[in-house]
Amino acid sequence: MAEINNDDKVSGVTLRETKKDDIDSIYKLCCLAELNESLLNKPHIGFLLAHYSAHPEFKEIFVEHVGKTPFFVVEYNNRILGSTLGYTQEQWKTVRGGLIDAAQKDPLWIPGALEKLEILDPHSIGYSVCEKIVTHPDARGMGVGKMLIEALKQNSNSQFQYSEVVEKVFSGENLLPLENIASQKFHEKVGAVKVARSHRYSYDKSYLGEDGSFVDGIYLLPLGK
Ligand SMILES: CC(C)(COP(=O)(O)OP(=O)(O)OC[C@H]1O[C@@H](n2cnc3c(N)ncnc32)[C@H](O)[C@@H]1OP(=O)(O)O)[C@@H](O)C(=O)NCCC(=O)NCCS
């Protein structure tokens, strides 16, 4: 494990772009954070929505992103401690068609939030996207996530960085005691502002299968550009 400073932050770690050789390690990291039953009572540690171990084809998607999208790792002694995968605005348009249309319609804007960021029209801002961020459970709270966000920031010329954080998880009509509290706190700490909530959407590639549905908090991080 990485060295710990007196102030509990990691030192001696390297931040670099992802290489194809890293994909197995990143996949394993994602598997450790995938949403599954064992995470039901641990929302403070966070989770990723896709059920990676049941969907190894995600590895191929990761490989396709290497060298093409903003994709970084933090490593220590040849061990990957964290990874983030981002998109430029142009790339995100090919994924989603626009800034915020996961549910094919505008989300529920939080009163006052856009004003706080001096945004008149959210659809006309320049943005980049943090699509996935994960750190090793043994390295949480040591600043690895922050380093990864900093890498995305440095890589972007946009005004804002967009991300989605799961707030509500339903199994059928039952609201589960599960929201990504770790990611919410993390986003707040790095300076992101929650501007909206998504409509409820389904995503069959989670352990809840077709019964699962989700509501996201939508965050914008001002990049000072
Ligand atoms: C969310 C996640 C990436 C945070 O990574 P991390 O490496 O622990 O974050 P950092 O150590 O850089 O923390 C940055 C700040 O956020 C705070 N923070 C991080 N996790 C927190 C938590 N669970 N509860 C409260 N605050 C937290 C830290 O205290 C730190 O605050 P500081 O700047 O005042 O010291 C990590 O918990 C994770 O991988 N979770 C599982 C996957 C996931 O949920 N990804 C996000 C999907 S949207």
The ligand as a Tripos MOL2 file, in Angstrom:
@<TRIPOS>MOLECULE
LIG
   48    50     1     0     0
SMALL
NO_CHARGES

@<TRIPOS>ATOM
      1 C1        -15.9600    8.3250   -4.4260 C.3       1 LIG1
      2 C2        -14.4970    7.9110   -4.4210 C.3       1 LIG1
      3 C3        -13.9680    7.8660   -5.8740 C.3       1 LIG1
      4 C4        -13.6800    8.9380   -3.6010 C.3       1 LIG1
      5 O1        -12.2990    8.6460   -3.7500 O.3       1 LIG1
      6 P1        -11.2170    8.9300   -2.6090 P.3       1 LIG1
      7 O2         -9.8960    8.5720   -3.1960 O.co2     1 LIG1
      8 O3        -11.6070    8.2710   -1.3500 O.co2     1 LIG1
      9 O4        -11.3480   10.5090   -2.4290 O.3       1 LIG1
     10 P2        -10.2660   11.4990   -1.7880 P.3       1 LIG1
     11 O5         -9.4440   10.7650   -0.7700 O.co2     1 LIG1
     12 O6         -9.5120   12.1910   -2.8690 O.co2     1 LIG1
     13 O7        -11.2060   12.5370   -1.0330 O.3       1 LIG1
     14 C5        -11.4040   13.8970   -1.4530 C.3       1 LIG1
     15 C6        -12.2670   14.5690   -0.3980 C.3       1 LIG1
     16 O8        -13.5480   13.9150   -0.3540 O.3       1 LIG1
     17 C7        -13.8040   13.4400    0.9610 C.3       1 LIG1
     18 N1        -14.4390   12.1240    0.8980 N.ar      1 LIG1
     19 C8        -14.1060   11.0790    0.1090 C.ar      1 LIG1
     20 N2        -14.8760   10.0080    0.3880 N.ar      1 LIG1
     21 C9        -15.6970   10.3910    1.3870 C.ar      1 LIG1
     22 C10       -16.7110    9.7210    2.1370 C.ar      1 LIG1
     23 N3        -17.0100    8.4420    1.8970 N.pl3     1 LIG1
     24 N4        -17.3790   10.4160    3.1030 N.ar      1 LIG1
     25 C11       -17.0660   11.7110    3.3740 C.ar      1 LIG1
     26 N5        -16.1130   12.4060    2.6810 N.ar      1 LIG1
     27 C12       -15.4250   11.7370    1.7220 C.ar      1 LIG1
     28 C13       -12.4370   13.2880    1.6030 C.3       1 LIG1
     29 O9        -12.5190   13.3630    3.0140 O.3       1 LIG1
     30 C14       -11.6720   14.4340    0.9940 C.3       1 LIG1
     31 O10       -11.9780   15.6210    1.7160 O.3       1 LIG1
     32 P3        -10.8070   16.6740    2.0720 P.3       1 LIG1
     33 O11       -10.3990   17.2580    0.7450 O.co2     1 LIG1
     34 O12       -11.4640   17.6480    2.9830 O.co2     1 LIG1
     35 O13        -9.6990   15.8850    2.6930 O.co2     1 LIG1
     36 C15       -14.3050    6.5110   -3.7260 C.3       1 LIG1
     37 O14       -15.0090    6.4940   -2.5050 O.3       1 LIG1
     38 C16       -14.8000    5.3370   -4.5670 C.2       1 LIG1
     39 O15       -14.0670    4.8400   -5.4280 O.2       1 LIG1
     40 N6        -16.0300    4.8330   -4.3080 N.am      1 LIG1
     41 C17       -16.5790    3.6950   -5.0550 C.3       1 LIG1
     42 C18       -16.8760    4.0500   -6.5030 C.3       1 LIG1
     43 C19       -17.7670    5.2680   -6.6150 C.2       1 LIG1
     44 O16       -18.7180    5.4430   -5.8680 O.2       1 LIG1
     45 N7        -17.4490    6.1160   -7.6140 N.am      1 LIG1
     46 C20       -18.2360    7.2890   -7.9120 C.3       1 LIG1
     47 C21       -19.3660    6.9170   -8.8080 C.3       1 LIG1
     48 S1        -20.3660    8.3610   -9.1990 S.3       1 LIG1
@<TRIPOS>BOND
     1     1     2 1
     2     2     3 1
     3     2     4 1
     4     2    36 1
     5     4     5 1
     6     5     6 1
     7     6     7 2
     8     6     8 1
     9     6     9 1
    10     9    10 1
    11    10    11 2
    12    10    12 1
    13    10    13 1
    14    13    14 1
    15    14    15 1
    16    15    16 1
    17    15    30 1
    18    16    17 1
    19    17    18 1
    20    17    28 1
    21    18    19 ar
    22    18    27 ar
    23    19    20 ar
    24    20    21 ar
    25    21    22 ar
    26    21    27 ar
    27    22    23 1
    28    22    24 ar
    29    24    25 ar
    30    25    26 ar
    31    26    27 ar
    32    28    29 1
    33    28    30 1
    34    30    31 1
    35    31    32 1
    36    32    33 2
    37    32    34 1
    38    32    35 1
    39    36    37 1
    40    36    38 1
    41    38    39 2
    42    38    40 1
    43    40    41 1
    44    41    42 1
    45    42    43 1
    46    43    44 2
    47    43    45 1
    48    45    46 1
    49    46    47 1
    50    47    48 1
@<TRIPOS>SUBSTRUCTURE
     1 LIG1         1 GROUP 0 **** ****
